[in-house]
Amino acid sequence: MNSRQLTMMGLGSAIGAGLFLGSGVGVQAAGPAVLISYLVAGALVIIVMQALGELAAANPSSGAFSVYTEKAFGKTAGSAVGWLWWFQLVVVIAAEAIGAAGLLASVFPSLPVWLMALAFIAVFSLINVAGVKNYGEFEFWFAILKVAAIIAFLLIGAALIFGWLPNVSSPGLSNLAGNGGFAPAGLTGIASALLVVVFAFGGTEIVSVAAAETADPVRSVGKAIKTVVWRILVFYIGSLAVIVTVVPWDSEALDSPFAAVLATAQIPGAETAIVLVAAIALLSALNANLYGASRMSYSLAERGDAPKALLRLNKAKAPVLAVVMSVAVGVISTVLELFFPDQVLPTLLNLVGSTILLVWASVLLSQFVLRRRADRTGQTFKLKMNAFPYLTLFGIALLAAILVLACFDTAARTQLLSTVALTACIAVACKLAHASRTRQGATGS
């Protein structure tokens, strides 16, 4: 994979249906002040990505933050983080396949959802076993389509706000200050929106997984992280600035915020266009998540934390059995959800809902420990994080504050406790497996 593909993959994995369809939830919670929530979440993403970039450039590995957690806190912690992330990805694969199929069925009702969902999983499985170069190129063009859609949206939004569209009146800036003011729900609304917004930035960490399969990890990772971070902030904050300026924060149209803006601009076919873009966003995320899941399980097998059979590569040097295992869980979840609608996936998604918070915590804590350890021994990192250790400590404090906020929100608290319980179960299983292998090794010797 080259630098161009890695950059666009990191960008594309963070621009998903959560932006195109789900950003309205944050607006309804905080009003125009949702921009503050995005700035805070964006600051956290910048810190996490800098920390992850430093570690990935020093030690490129398909296990990424799982490997770094193991180096910092031991084998059980590392394998638990790896399996937790893998489990999240394979569950989300099913949700993305069904979600994309449902969106397309609303435009093409003659196409059955179950057939499209399984077809998507099959197609992207073939792409992933065709080799990382083919996967990277496919994801590159997916990301290009999403970025082009956002740029077009920003241009239309700017033209609408400044009154440059013929026969369409500009909303001006009245929606930013009227109807309850800039922050109609106060700090409580901003905090509630922050919980929604943080999860929208999930996916950027896959850059560190892909770093192991790039020609020049130090250069590629450094460029990808710098490019991805500022572009994501521009696209996210720019898009939300347009939305809150054009659409009143309490409007029912925010169920599909991009379509609401385009409808105000009187763009024909706006709703259909956004549905298609959102479907592409979901399929892109499915592709990236399948890649991430297969590489993480491969890394776990390398470290003795998964069956050795997962190390088998095909002619394209893709871990074919790791892909198959990840796909199998996704297929089973998809089939169960199709047979038992709204019963299987909501439960599974609730279990892994706070995974991104725990993964980011592992990144920041591992980077702090490993960087301090390296500084003591005189080891130099090829790509250094700025303002260490103050920026890392600030990121840890910010993440801790978000976790505390989650405890005061009923839905977020349930999700967080479910994920913590799942993590504890995985950690116990990993600990028992390690102890069993140690005993077998001692007996064999």
N, C-alpha and C positions, 0 to 999 in steps of 0.2 A: 504494500500500500504506500502511495506517495503522499507528500505533504498536502497537496491539493485535496485529495480524497479524505485524508484524516481531518482536515479543517472543516470541510463541508459535512462530514459525518457527525462531528461534534456539534455543529450548528444545527443540523437537521434533527438530531435526536432530541434536542431540547425544544424544538418548535413543533408541537403536536396539536392534537385536537383540544388539549387543555387551553391553548391560546385561542384557537378559532371558534370554539363553542363554549368553553368553560370559564373564560375570563369574566363573563357577565356576573358570575356568582360573587366574585370579589368586589365588583362595582356596586352591586346591590347591598353588600355588607358595609362598605365604607364610604360610598359616594365617590366624588372626585378625589377624595383623599386616598383612594386606593393607589394613587401614584406614589405616595409615601411608602406604602406596603411593598410596592415593587422595587423602590430604591433600596429599602432595607434588605429585602431578599436578594437583590442584585449584588449588594455589598458582600453578603455572605457567600454568594456563588463565586465572586472574584477571589475571595480569600481561600475558599476550598480548592478552587482550580489552581491557584498559585502553589498551594501546599502539595496538591496531587502532582502538578507538573514537575516540581522539584524532585519528588520521589520517583516518578516515572522516568525522568531523564537519567537519574542515577542508577536505576534498576528496572529496565523495561521488562515487564512480565505480563503474560495473559491473565495472571491472577491478580495483578494490580494491587488495589487497596487490601485485598485478602492477604497477599504476601507481605505487605508492609505492616499490617496488623500482627501477623505472626512474628515478624522480626522484632517488633516492639513489645508485644505482650504475651507471646507464646503460641504454641501450635493450636491449642483449643480455641483461643480467641480468633486466630486467623481463619481456621476452617469454618467456624461458626458464621463469621461475616461472609465468607465465600458462599456457603450453602444458603444463607438467608437471601443474599442478592440473587443467586440462581433461582431460588424458589419464587421470588417476586417476579422475575422476568418470565418464567414459564407460565405463571398465572396470568400475567398481563398479556402474553401472546394470545391466549384464548379470548380475553376481553377485547383486544384490538381486532382480531379476526372477525368476531361477531359484530363489533361496533362498525367496522368498515362495511361489512355486508349489509347491516341494517341501514346505513346511510345510503348506499347505492340502491337498495331495494325501494327507498322512498322516491328515487328518481326513475328506476326501472323496475316497477312492481312485478313484472313477469318473472324476474330472476329470483329463485328461492334462496333465502338467507343461509340455510344449512349448507347448500351446495357451494355457494360463494365462499363461505367461511372456511370450509375444508379445502377448497381449491386454492385460496390464498396461502394457507399453511403449506400445502404441497409445493406450490410455486416457489415460495421463499426458502423452503428447505432445499430445493434443487439449486437455487442461487447460492446458498451458503455452502453447499458441498462442492460447488464449482471452483472454489479457491478464493482467497482473500482479495485478489486483484479484481476479479469479476464482481464480488460483493461490494468492494469499495467504489467501483465505477457506477454500479446500479444505485447505491446510496447517494453518490455525488449528484446524479441527475434528479433523484427524488428531492434532495435538499434544494437544488436549483429551482425546481418548480414551486416549492413552498416559499423560498426567499422572493422569487419573482412576484408571487401572489401578494406578499406583504408589502413589497415596494409599490406595487400598483395600488394597493389599499391606502398606503400613506399619501401617495400623490393625489388620489381622488379625495381623500379626507382633507388634505390641505386646500385643494381647490374649492371644496365645499365650505370650509370654515372662512376662507378669505373672499368668498363670493365670486369666484371665477367661473362657476358653472352656469351656462345659459338657462334661463327660465327656472332656476332653483334658488330660493332665498337662503341666505347664510344664517345659521343659528347664532352666530357671534360667540360671545363668551358667557352668555347668560346662564347656561347650564352648570358652569363652574362655581358660580357664587349664589345663584338662586335656589329655590326649592329646599331650604334648610341649610344653605351655605356649603362651603367647601368640604367640611367634615360633619355631615348631618348626624352621624352616630358617635362622634367624638373619638377618643382614644380607643374605646371598646370596639368600635367598628373597624378602625385601622388594625387592631390586634387580630380581630376575627378574619379580616381579609388576608392578613399576613400568613395565617395558617393555610389558607387556600393557595396563596401565591407561591409559597416555598415549594410545594409539590409540583407546581407547573415548571419549575426549573430543573426537575429531576431528569437525568439522561445525559447530562454533560460529562459525567464521570466515565462514560464508555470510551472517551478519548484515551484514558490511561490504559485500558484493556487492549485497545488497538495499537498502542505504542510498540508493543512487542513484535508487531508484524510490519513495521515501517523500516525503510532502508537506512535512515539517519534519525534515530529516536530523539536525540538532543535537539537538533534543529527543527524537526517536524513537530515535536510536542510543544516546544517553546512558541513556535509560530502559531500552531493550532490554538493554544490556550489564549494567547493575546488576541487573536482574531475572533475566536468564538465568543469570548467574554464581552468585548465591546459591541459586537454585532448583535448579540442576544439582547443586551440592554437597550440598544437603539431600537430594535424591532419590537421588543415587548413594551417598553415605556412609550415609544412613539405611537404604537398601535393603541395603547390604553389612553394616551392623551387625546387621540382623535375620537375614541369612543365616548369618553366622559364629556368631551366638548360638544359633540353632536347629539348624543342621546341622553335624555334625563335619567339620572341614576336610579329612579324608582320605576322606570318603564318596563312593562312586561316583554317588550321586544328584546330585552337583554338576554333572553334565553338563547338567542343567536346574535351576539353583538356585532359581528362583522356584517351580517346580512342586514341588520337594522341600519347601520351607517350607509350601506350601499343603497338600501331602499329609500332613505332620506335624500340621497343624491340622485334618485330616480334612474338608477342604472338597471336596465332590463336584464332579467335572468340572474339577478344578484343572488337570490336564495339558492338556486340550483348550483351556481358557481361555487359558493361557499361550501355547500354539501360535498361537492366533488373534491375541493381542496382539502376539506377535513378528512375525507376518506383516504386521500393520498397521504396525509399526515399520519393517519393511523397505520397504514400499510408500511410507510417508511419506518415508523417506530417498531412495528412487528419485525421487520427485517433486521433492524439494529439490535433488538432485544434477543432475537434468536442467535445472532452472532455473539453477543455478550454472554449469553447462557452457555453456549457450546464452548467458548474459550475459558470461561470460569470453571466449568466441570472438567475440562482438559487439564487446567492448572491444578485443580484439586487431586486429580489422578496422578499427576506428576509428583505431588508431595505425599502420596500414599493415603489420601483422604477420600478417594473414590476408586471404583474398580479400574484396574490397569488396562482393561479392554478399551477404555475411553481414549487411550493414547494412540490408538490405531489411526493412521493417516491414509488418505487415498492418493491417487496420482497427482492431484492438484494440491497436495499437502494440507488438506482440510481435515479436521478431526471428525470423520463421518459418523462414528458411533456416538460421539458427544452431541452432534447435531440431532441424530435420531432419538437419543434419550430425551433431549430437551423438547423436541417436537412431540414425542409420545405423550408427555404430560400435558402439553398444550392441546393435543387432539382429544385426549380423554376429558379434560376440563370443558372443551368446546362441545363435545357430544353430550355430556351430562347437563350442561346449561341449556342445550337445545331441547333435551327431553324434559328437563325440570326448570323452566324459565324463572329467572329472578330468585333462584334458591341457592345454586351452587356458587356462581361467580361472586355475588355480593359477599358471601361468607369468606371466600378465599381472599378477595380484595381487601376485606376488612382486616384479615390477618397480616397482610403485607403492606397495609396502607402507610405505615410510618417507617418503612424500611429506609427511605432516603435519608431521614434524620439520623438513624443509627449508622448508616454508611458514612455520612459526612462527619459524624462524631469520630468514627474510627480513623478517618483520613487526618483530621486535625490533631487528634491525640497521638497518632502514630508519627506524624511529621514532627511534632514537638519533641517526642522521645528520641527519634532517630537522628534528628538534626543536632540535638544537644549531645547525643552520644558521639556523633561524627566530629563535632567541634572539640570535644574532649580528647579524641584520639588523633586529631590533626587531619582527618579526612576532609577533602574538599568536594563539594557538589558542583557538577557542570552547569546546572541551572539552579540559581539560588532564589529563594523567596525573599521579597522585599521586606524590610523592617522586621526581621525576625529578632526576638520572639514575640514582639508586641502585637504584630498583626495576627499571628496565630492565636495568641491569648484572647485578643479581641473577638476573633471568630468563634472561639470556644465559648466565650461569655455570651455572644449573640445567639449561638445555637442553644445554650442552656436557657436563655430567656424565652426562646420559642418553645422549648419543651415545657417550661413552666406555664406558658400561656395555653398550651394544649391541654394541660391538666384542668383548666377552668372552663373548657368547652366540652360539652357532653359527648358529641360525636367524635371529636378529636381525641378526647381522653380514652374512649372505648377502643378506638383504633390503635392508639399508642400502647395501651396496656395489652391488647391482643398481640401486637408485634413484639413487645418485650417478652411476653409469655412464649411465643413461638421461638424467639431467639434463645431463650433459656432452655427450651426443650432440645433445640438443635445443638446447643453447647454441651448439654449433658450427654446426648447421643455421641457427639464427637469425642468427648472425654472418655466414655466407655469404650469406644472403638479404638482409641489410642492405647488405652490400658490393655485391651485384649491383644493388640498387635505386639505390645511390649512383652507380655507374658509368653506369647507364641514364639517370639524371637529368643527369649531367655531359655525356653524349653528346647528349641531347636539347636541352640548352641551347646 
